[in-house]
């Protein structure tokens, strides 16, 4: 079986070159974190920084140093 150009060959049931609205479906499936990763990483970094500022960590450091000595 050979294919010749100009023999009125038709491609049927193919989605090559057609999007069929996939762009809209893909953007609808993403959640907030997937759409805004930089914003989420900034908020998480800010929260971790605030948690690390608490004086509670002084007691943890002293306990670890005492445990290791």
Secondary structure by P-SEA (a helix, b strand, c coil): ccccccccccccccccccccaaaaaaaaacccccccaaaaaaaaaaaaaaaaacaaaaaaaaaaaaaac
